[in-house]
Amino acid sequence: MKKRVLILFLLTFSVLGAEAQLNINHYIRVGRTRISIGNYTGAIEYFNIVIKFRPYLPEAYFYRGVAKHQLEDFRGAILDYNKAIEMKPFYPQAYMNRGMAYHNLGEYEKAIEDYDRGLEFDPDNESLYNNRGIAKLALKDVESAIEDYNKSLEINPQSTHALMNRSNAHIVKGEVENAIRDLNQVIIIRPHYAAAYLNRGLARFEMDDFASALRDYDQAIKLESDNSQAFNNRGIVKHKLGDYEGAIMDYDMALKLDPEMASAYFNRAMAREVLGRPGFDDDYRIAAQLNPQFDLESRRLDAEQLAQNQQNQQSQQNQQNQSQQNTSSGQATAQQNTTSANTSQQNSSQQNNTPSQDDTKQDDESQGRRRQRVNLVIEDSRDLPTEEEVDDGRVQNRNIVIDLQPVFIVSAFEKNAVDYERAQYYNLAIDELNQKNNYNPLLTISNKPVEDYQEIFENFVLYFNARLDINESSHNYLNRGIFYSLTGDYNDALEDLNRSIETDEKQAIAYFSRANTRYKMLEQIELLVHAPEEVSVPVGSTVPESSDENLIDLPEYQKIQDDYQALLYLKPNFFFGYYNRAYIKLRLKEYKSAIEDLNKAIELEPEFAEAYFNRGLTKIFLNDIEGGALDLSRAGELGIHGAYNIIKRYCN
């Protein structure tokens, strides 16, 4: 009988193990499917689950790295590829992908090392040769790059990527005809490949074969009607052929597809100026704003400054020659007189600040001549590695406002407290409060907005009014204070929280709630005194830095920090306290001290996404781009998807 029970137990265990294995395989399959359809953040969520339960599977790290790679989180991808390679050193695909990530970060030597390593394990991998060629071309090692493309084509003569990239190398060498031969071959293999026609149009344009270039751009647009580069470049061909009307129409279309294409504004300005149409000055101005290389006025000023510097240097040299040489005095005097005459003319022009009509006319004419000397600007796509473009709605391309993740507060367990896309944080102190409340109401920690739940919170205030009539305990004052604060009644909230602490000095959550309430009060006061402004760590130039004028009452901020300090004395593992205190320190521009608090919060809760996010922003502000990018990568991995947008904009 015992033997039968043992056998039955073993069979049951085996079935459970098989089911667990099946579930893990299911998560891997779903994760890979999400990558294939472009849902990269969703794929990361699934691979996180696999890694949590099977941390020794290299494929889980590899595919999570692929998802991060597609989100342009290259540093985060490299960390995952590292882990996959550590577990599986003979993983050529991981070496190739890590090499590509290094390439995206501009670390071409490291990329080549990875491609070399991958080729040791897979010497017939055409993609490794092709990618190594791209890295070598980036390092201007053109001949060696062509050798790699040739090797890739020996393995697969139909490799359009290798042919496209070899054509780029030929262009760099000035071998335009060879480049066209490669592109012809690409078009034979893939007759509907718009990029091949676009690149061949560029090559033919460089050979002044405008008619053929025009046909190629027509075909590229026919195959890919949303290709702004093709419209811009076709406009240039029409411009060259004197069809300014047609050129402007193409530039208009290019700008409709890509409103930030500086070259299209510049080219349209030139065409409009030739036709005498209004608006060309605005186009020149916008082009200069988008790309300083198109700022003609700056070029003029730079040229004048250079000429003046050269003139001054010549004058100094002449004076030195005069003092050092006693011969050729007549020549030296003549040169010196010339310099003096130029200087006096300059001083005269500076004194006369109002230009005459003749001067204005001459300036306009000279500016027109300068513009004529500036070539039309081609949008060149040939230096880009040729990969398939996927319209996947990647989150890193979305336009977001960059703000710190807000403070956490005690709230009720309603929809606002739940983020179904990410795991919630468990906290023992809150659980103890819920036990005393008999789970009615059910409290939680949240940093989500609460405005939509005011009626519910007001009902809880009434509920604790009744409970306080029966028992004026620290616990009941704490609860009513929490709900007063949630409804925006901060004065009554502070009064209740003070009573809670007076009744029981060890009521830790009362200190936490009082600190949060005091901050919310200050926030409201500052909104009344100043224009609305987010509390943010300034990153780049898009987020304004909070000025000291916005800090209404520094002693009040000290009271907030004192409350967090009292909380952490009573509950040293309450990681939300460190996080919130760091937020206040960032408000006071105490960045390094804030990072120390965020470090502690992450130490206590290694999956604290908001702490990684805020620490990442702070590090970037302190010019630790690498550290900031890795923190934001971790925040994105844990579910704050806006982190990928910041990585792309400020870290790559």
C-alpha positions in Angstrom: 0.0 0.0 0.0 2.8 2.4 0.9 4.5 1.6 -2.4 1.3 2.4 -4.3 1.0 5.7 -2.5 4.7 6.5 -3.3 4.2 5.6 -6.9 1.0 7.7 -7.1 2.9 10.6 -5.4 5.7 10.4 -7.9 3.3 10.3 -10.8 1.5 13.3 -9.5 4.8 15.1 -9.0 5.8 14.3 -12.6 2.5 15.6 -14.0 2.8 18.8 -12.0 6.4 19.2 -13.2 5.3 18.7 -16.8 2.5 21.2 -16.4 4.9 23.8 -15.0 7.3 23.1 -17.9 4.5 23.5 -20.3 3.5 26.8 -18.8 7.1 28.1 -19.1 7.2 27.1 -22.7 3.8 28.9 -23.2 5.2 32.1 -21.8 8.3 31.9 -24.0 6.1 31.3 -27.1 3.8 34.2 -26.2 6.8 36.4 -25.6 8.3 35.6 -29.0 5.0 36.1 -30.7 4.7 39.5 -29.1 8.1 40.4 -30.5 7.1 39.3 -33.9 4.0 41.5 -33.9 5.9 44.5 -32.4 4.4 44.4 -28.9 7.9 44.7 -27.3 6.8 45.9 -23.8 4.3 43.1 -23.6 7.1 40.6 -24.6 9.3 41.9 -21.8 6.5 41.2 -19.3 6.3 37.6 -20.3 10.1 37.1 -20.3 10.2 38.6 -16.8 7.9 35.9 -15.7 10.0 33.2 -17.3 13.2 34.6 -15.7 11.6 34.8 -12.3 10.7 31.1 -12.3 13.5 29.8 -14.6 16.5 32.2 -14.1 18.9 29.7 -15.7 17.3 29.8 -19.2 19.6 31.8 -21.5 16.9 32.1 -24.2 14.7 34.1 -21.8 17.4 36.7 -21.4 18.2 36.7 -25.1 14.7 37.4 -26.2 14.1 40.0 -23.5 17.3 41.6 -24.9 15.8 41.5 -28.4 12.7 43.3 -27.2 14.7 46.0 -25.4 16.9 46.3 -28.5 13.8 47.0 -30.6 12.8 49.7 -28.1 16.3 51.2 -28.6 17.2 50.5 -25.0 20.6 49.3 -26.2 22.4 49.3 -22.8 19.6 47.3 -21.2 19.7 44.8 -24.2 23.5 44.4 -23.7 23.0 43.4 -20.1 20.5 40.7 -21.1 22.8 39.5 -23.9 25.6 39.4 -21.4 23.5 37.2 -19.2 22.6 34.9 -22.1 26.2 34.5 -23.1 27.3 33.9 -19.5 25.0 30.9 -19.4 25.6 29.8 -23.0 29.1 30.9 -24.2 28.6 29.3 -27.6 25.6 31.5 -28.6 26.4 33.1 -31.9 23.1 34.9 -32.2 23.6 36.6 -28.9 27.1 37.7 -29.9 25.7 39.1 -33.1 22.8 41.0 -31.4 25.2 42.3 -28.7 27.5 43.5 -31.5 24.5 45.3 -33.1 23.7 47.0 -29.8 27.3 48.2 -29.4 27.1 49.5 -33.0 24.0 51.5 -32.2 25.9 53.1 -29.3 28.8 53.9 -31.6 31.2 51.4 -30.0 32.3 49.9 -33.3 35.4 48.1 -32.0 33.4 46.2 -29.4 30.8 45.4 -32.1 33.6 43.9 -34.3 34.9 41.8 -31.4 31.5 40.3 -30.9 31.0 39.6 -34.6 34.5 37.9 -34.6 33.4 35.8 -31.6 30.2 34.9 -33.3 32.0 33.8 -36.4 34.2 31.4 -34.4 31.0 29.5 -33.5 29.2 30.0 -36.8 31.6 30.6 -39.6 28.9 30.4 -42.3 26.7 33.1 -40.8 26.2 35.6 -43.6 24.6 38.1 -41.3 27.7 38.2 -39.0 29.9 39.1 -42.0 27.4 41.7 -43.3 27.1 43.4 -39.9 30.9 43.3 -39.3 31.2 45.0 -42.7 28.9 47.8 -41.5 31.0 48.3 -38.4 34.2 48.4 -40.4 32.7 50.9 -42.9 31.8 53.1 -39.9 35.5 53.0 -38.9 36.4 54.0 -42.5 38.0 50.6 -43.2 36.3 50.4 -46.6 38.4 47.7 -48.2 37.9 45.3 -45.3 34.2 46.1 -45.2 33.9 45.1 -48.9 35.7 41.9 -48.1 33.1 41.1 -45.5 30.3 41.9 -47.8 31.9 39.7 -50.5 32.1 36.8 -47.9 28.5 37.3 -47.0 27.6 37.1 -50.7 29.7 33.9 -51.2 27.5 32.3 -48.6 24.3 33.8 -49.9 24.5 35.4 -53.4 20.9 36.5 -53.0 21.6 38.6 -49.9 20.1 42.0 -50.7 21.4 43.5 -47.4 25.0 42.6 -48.3 24.5 44.0 -51.8 23.0 47.3 -50.5 25.7 47.7 -48.0 28.5 46.9 -50.5 27.0 49.6 -52.8 27.4 52.0 -49.9 31.0 51.1 -49.6 31.5 51.6 -53.3 30.0 55.1 -53.0 32.4 55.9 -50.2 35.3 54.8 -52.5 33.9 56.9 -55.3 33.0 53.9 -57.4 29.5 55.0 -58.4 29.2 52.6 -61.3 30.0 49.6 -59.1 27.4 50.8 -56.6 24.8 51.0 -59.4 25.7 47.4 -60.5 25.0 46.2 -56.9 21.8 48.1 -56.7 20.7 46.7 -60.1 21.2 43.2 -58.7 19.2 44.1 -55.6 16.3 45.2 -57.8 16.5 42.0 -59.9 16.2 40.0 -56.6 13.6 42.3 -55.0 11.9 44.3 -57.6 9.5 45.9 -55.1 12.3 47.1 -52.7 11.8 50.9 -52.5 15.1 51.6 -50.7 17.0 50.1 -53.6 15.4 52.5 -56.1 16.0 55.4 -53.7 19.7 54.6 -53.3 20.1 54.0 -57.1 18.5 57.4 -57.6 21.1 59.0 -55.4 23.9 57.3 -57.3 22.5 58.3 -60.7 22.0 61.9 -59.4 25.7 62.0 -58.5 26.5 61.0 -62.0 24.3 63.9 -63.3 22.0 61.3 -64.9 18.9 63.3 -63.8 16.4 61.6 -66.0 17.3 58.1 -64.7 17.4 59.4 -61.1 13.9 60.9 -61.6 12.6 57.5 -62.8 14.1 55.8 -59.7 12.5 58.3 -57.3 9.2 57.8 -59.1 9.4 54.1 -58.6 10.5 54.5 -54.9 7.4 56.7 -54.3 5.1 54.3 -56.1 6.3 51.4 -53.9 6.5 53.5 -50.7 4.2 56.5 -50.9 5.1 57.8 -47.4 8.9 58.0 -48.0 9.7 61.7 -47.3 13.3 61.3 -48.5 12.1 60.1 -51.9 9.9 63.2 -52.3 12.6 65.6 -51.2 15.2 64.1 -53.5 12.8 64.0 -56.5 12.1 67.6 -55.8 15.8 68.3 -56.1 16.0 66.6 -59.5 13.0 68.7 -60.7 14.7 71.7 -59.2 17.9 71.0 -61.2 15.8 70.6 -64.4 14.2 74.0 -63.8 10.8 72.6 -62.8 10.5 74.8 -59.7 6.7 74.4 -59.4 7.0 70.6 -59.5 9.9 70.7 -57.0 7.9 72.8 -54.5 5.1 70.3 -54.7 7.5 67.5 -53.8 9.0 69.5 -51.0 5.5 70.2 -49.7 4.8 66.5 -49.7 8.1 65.7 -48.0 7.3 68.1 -45.2 3.7 66.8 -44.8 5.3 63.3 -44.2 8.1 64.7 -42.0 7.5 68.2 -40.6 11.0 68.3 -39.1 13.0 67.7 -42.3 15.2 70.7 -42.3 16.6 70.1 -45.8 13.1 70.1 -47.4 12.5 73.6 -45.8 15.8 74.8 -47.1 15.3 73.4 -50.6 11.7 74.8 -50.8 13.0 78.2 -49.7 15.5 78.2 -52.6 12.8 77.3 -55.1 10.4 79.9 -53.7 13.0 82.5 -53.9 13.8 81.7 -57.5 10.1 82.1 -58.4 9.7 85.2 -56.2 7.1 83.6 -54.1 6.5 84.8 -50.5 7.4 82.5 -47.6 11.0 81.7 -48.5 12.4 83.8 -45.6 10.2 81.7 -43.2 11.5 78.5 -44.8 15.1 79.6 -44.4 14.4 80.5 -40.8 12.7 77.2 -39.9 15.5 75.2 -41.7 18.1 77.1 -39.6 16.2 76.4 -36.4 15.9 72.7 -37.2 19.5 72.4 -38.3 22.2 75.0 -37.6 24.1 74.0 -40.8 21.4 75.7 -42.8 21.8 79.1 -41.0 23.1 81.3 -43.7 23.3 84.3 -41.5 25.6 82.5 -39.0 27.7 81.4 -41.9 28.1 85.0 -43.1 29.0 86.2 -39.6 31.4 83.3 -39.1 33.1 84.1 -42.5 33.3 87.8 -41.6 34.8 87.0 -38.2 37.3 84.7 -39.8 38.3 87.4 -42.3 38.6 89.9 -39.5 40.8 87.5 -37.4 43.0 86.8 -40.5 43.3 90.5 -41.0 44.3 91.2 -37.4 46.8 88.3 -37.6 48.2 89.8 -40.8 48.5 93.2 -39.1 50.3 91.8 -36.1 52.6 89.9 -38.4 53.4 93.0 -40.4 54.2 94.9 -37.2 56.5 92.2 -36.1 58.2 92.1 -39.5 58.7 95.9 -39.3 60.3 95.7 -35.9 62.5 92.8 -36.8 63.6 93.9 -40.3 65.2 97.1 -41.3 64.9 96.4 -45.0 61.8 96.6 -47.2 60.5 99.4 -45.0 58.4 100.9 -47.9 56.6 97.7 -48.4 55.9 97.2 -44.7 54.6 100.8 -44.5 52.3 100.2 -47.4 50.9 97.1 -45.8 50.4 98.9 -42.5 48.6 101.8 -44.2 46.3 99.3 -45.9 45.4 97.7 -42.6 44.8 101.1 -41.0 42.5 102.1 -43.9 40.5 98.9 -43.5 40.2 99.4 -39.7 39.0 103.0 -40.1 36.4 101.9 -42.6 35.2 99.3 -40.1 35.0 101.9 -37.3 33.1 104.2 -39.6 30.5 101.6 -40.4 30.1 100.7 -36.7 29.4 104.4 -35.9 26.7 104.6 -38.5 24.0 102.2 -37.2 21.4 103.1 -39.8 22.2 101.5 -43.2 21.3 103.4 -46.3 19.0 102.1 -49.1 22.1 101.3 -51.2 23.6 99.3 -48.4 20.4 97.3 -47.9 20.2 96.6 -51.6 23.8 95.4 -51.6 23.2 93.2 -48.6 20.1 91.6 -50.3 22.1 91.0 -53.5 25.0 89.5 -51.6 22.7 87.3 -49.6 21.1 86.1 -52.8 24.5 85.2 -54.3 25.4 83.4 -51.1 22.2 81.3 -51.4 23.0 80.5 -55.0 26.4 79.1 -53.9 24.7 76.7 -51.4 23.8 73.4 -53.0 20.5 71.8 -52.7 20.5 69.3 -49.7 19.9 65.6 -50.5 18.5 63.3 -47.9 21.0 60.5 -48.0 19.9 57.1 -46.7 22.8 55.1 -47.9 24.9 55.3 -44.7 22.2 53.4 -42.8 22.3 49.6 -42.4 19.6 48.1 -44.6 17.1 46.4 -42.5 13.3 46.0 -43.0 11.3 48.9 -41.5 8.4 47.8 -39.3 5.6 50.1 -38.3 5.1 48.8 -34.9 4.1 51.8 -32.9 7.1 51.6 -30.6 6.7 53.3 -27.3 10.1 55.0 -27.5 8.7 57.1 -30.5 5.8 58.5 -28.6 5.9 62.1 -27.5 5.7 62.2 -23.7 6.2 64.8 -21.0 9.2 64.0 -18.8 8.3 64.2 -15.2 9.4 62.5 -12.0 7.1 59.7 -10.8 5.0 61.2 -8.0 5.1 60.5 -4.3 3.2 57.5 -2.8 0.3 58.0 -0.4 -2.0 55.8 1.6 -5.2 55.4 -0.4 -8.2 53.1 -0.5 -8.2 50.0 -2.7 -10.2 51.3 -5.6 -9.4 51.3 -9.3 -7.1 54.2 -8.9 -4.8 52.1 -6.7 -4.4 49.3 -9.2 -2.1 49.2 -12.2 -3.0 46.0 -13.9 0.1 46.2 -16.2 2.5 46.0 -13.2 2.7 44.1 -10.0 1.7 46.0 -6.9 4.0 46.5 -3.9 3.2 44.6 -0.7 3.9 46.4 2.6 3.5 44.8 6.0 2.7 48.1 7.8 -0.3 48.7 5.5 -1.4 45.1 6.0 -1.4 45.6 9.7 -3.6 48.6 9.4 -6.0 46.6 7.2 -6.1 43.8 9.8 -7.2 46.3 12.5 -9.8 47.7 10.1 -11.0 44.2 9.5 -10.3 45.0 5.8 -13.0 47.6 5.6 -11.9 49.9 4.2 -9.0 48.2 2.4 -6.0 50.5 2.4 -3.2 50.4 0.0 -0.1 52.4 -1.1 -0.5 54.2 -4.4 0.8 57.1 -6.5 -2.2 57.2 -8.8 -4.6 60.2 -9.1 -7.5 60.2 -6.6 -9.7 62.9 -8.0 -12.3 60.5 -9.5 -13.0 58.8 -6.1 -13.9 61.8 -3.9 -17.4 60.6 -3.1 -16.1 57.2 -2.0 -13.5 58.8 0.3 -16.1 61.3 1.7 -18.2 58.3 2.7 -15.2 56.8 4.6 -14.8 60.1 6.4 -18.4 59.7 7.7 -17.7 56.1 8.6 -14.8 57.1 10.8 -16.7 59.9 12.3 -19.0 57.2 13.7 -16.1 55.1 14.8 -14.5 58.0 16.6 -17.7 58.7 18.5 -17.3 55.2 20.0 -13.5 55.1 20.3 -11.1 58.1 20.0 -8.1 55.9 19.3 -4.9 56.8 17.4 -5.9 54.2 14.8 -9.2 55.8 14.1 -7.8 59.3 13.9 -5.2 58.0 11.5 -7.8 56.5 9.2 -10.0 59.6 9.2 -6.9 61.8 8.6 -6.0 59.7 5.6 -9.4 60.2 4.0 -9.6 63.9 4.9 -6.3 64.2 3.0 -7.6 62.2 0.0 -10.6 64.5 -0.2 -8.3 67.6 -0.2 -9.3 68.7 3.3 -5.7 69.1 4.4 -6.3 71.2 7.6 -8.7 68.7 9.1 -6.3 65.9 7.9 -3.4 67.5 9.8 -5.5 67.9 12.9 -6.4 64.2 12.9 -2.9 63.1 12.1 -1.5 65.2 14.9 -4.1 63.7 17.3 -3.1 60.2 16.2 0.6 60.9 16.9 -0.1 62.6 20.2 -2.1 59.5 21.3 0.5 57.1 20.0 4.0 58.4 19.2 4.8 55.0 17.5 2.1 55.3 14.9 4.5 55.2 12.0 2.0 55.6 9.1 0.7 58.7 10.7 4.1 60.4 10.2 4.1 59.2 6.6 0.6 60.5 6.0 1.3 63.8 7.7 4.4 64.4 5.6 2.4 63.6 2.4 -0.4 66.0 3.5 2.0 68.8 4.3 3.5 68.4 0.8 0.1 68.4 -0.8 -0.7 71.6 1.0 2.5 73.2 -0.1 1.9 72.1 -3.7 -1.6 73.7 -3.7 -0.2 76.9 -2.2 2.5 77.1 -4.9 0.0 76.5 -7.6 -1.9 79.5 -6.4 1.1 81.8 -6.1 2.9 80.6 -9.3 1.9 79.4 -12.7 1.4 75.6 -12.8 4.7 73.8 -13.0 5.6 70.2 -12.7 8.1 69.1 -10.1 10.8 67.7 -12.3 14.4 66.9 -12.6 15.5 68.9 -15.7 16.5 66.6 -18.5 17.9 68.2 -21.7 16.1 71.4 -22.6 12.5 70.3 -22.6 11.8 70.3 -18.9 12.1 73.6 -17.0 14.1 73.5 -13.8 12.2 74.6 -10.7 13.6 77.8 -9.4 14.3 78.6 -5.7 11.5 81.2 -5.9 8.9 78.3 -6.1 9.9 77.0 -2.7 7.3 78.9 -0.6 8.4 77.9 2.9 11.7 76.0 3.4 10.9 75.4 7.1 7.7 73.5 6.0 9.9 71.3 3.7 12.0 70.6 6.8 8.9 69.5 8.7 8.1 67.1 5.9 11.6 65.6 6.0 11.4 65.4 9.8 8.2 63.3 9.5 9.8 61.0 7.0 12.8 60.7 9.3 10.5 59.7 12.2 8.7 57.2 10.0 12.0 55.6 9.0 13.2 55.5 12.6 10.1 53.5 13.5 9.9 51.5 10.2 13.5 51.3 8.8 12.4 48.9 6.0 9.5 51.1 4.8 10.9 51.8 1.3 8.2 54.3 0.3 9.6 56.6 3.0 13.0 56.7 1.4 11.4 57.2 -2.1 9.1 60.1 -0.9 12.0 61.7 1.0 14.1 61.5 -2.1 11.3 63.3 -4.1 11.3 66.2 -1.6 15.1 66.4 -1.8 14.9 66.6 -5.5 12.4 69.4 -5.0 15.1 71.1 -2.9 17.8 70.3 -5.5 19.6 68.0 -3.1 20.3 65.6 -5.9 23.1 63.5 -4.5 21.3 63.0 -1.2 18.2 62.1 -3.1 20.1 59.4 -4.9 21.3 58.0 -1.6 17.6 57.6 -0.5 16.6 56.1 -3.8 19.5 53.6 -3.5 18.1 52.6 -0.1 14.6 52.3 -1.5 15.8 50.0 -4.3 17.9 48.0 -1.9 14.8 47.3 0.2 12.6 46.7 -2.9 14.7 45.5 -5.9 11.7 45.8 -8.2 10.8 49.4 -7.3 10.2 50.7 -10.8 9.4 54.3 -9.8 12.6 54.5 -7.8 14.7 53.3 -10.8 12.9 55.9 -13.0 13.5 58.9 -10.7 17.1 57.8 -10.0 17.7 57.5 -13.7 16.4 61.0 -14.4 18.5 62.4 -11.6 21.7 60.6 -12.9 21.1 62.0 -16.4 20.8 65.5 -14.9 24.1 64.9 -13.1 25.7 63.8 -16.4 25.9 60.2 -15.5 24.3 59.2 -18.9 25.3 55.5 -18.7 24.0 55.0 -15.1 20.8 56.9 -15.9 20.2 54.8 -19.0 20.6 51.6 -17.1 18.2 52.8 -14.4 15.6 53.8 -16.9 16.1 50.5 -18.7 15.2 48.7 -15.5 12.2 51.0 -14.9 11.0 50.2 -18.4 11.6 46.5 -17.8 9.4 46.8 -14.7 6.6 48.5 -16.5 7.2 52.2 -16.8 7.2 52.3 -20.6 7.8 56.0 -20.9 11.4 55.3 -19.8 12.2 54.0 -23.3 11.3 57.4 -24.8 13.8 59.2 -22.5 16.5 56.6 -23.2 16.1 57.3 -27.0 16.0 61.1 -26.6 18.8 61.6 -24.1 21.0 58.5 -23.8 21.6 57.1 -27.2 
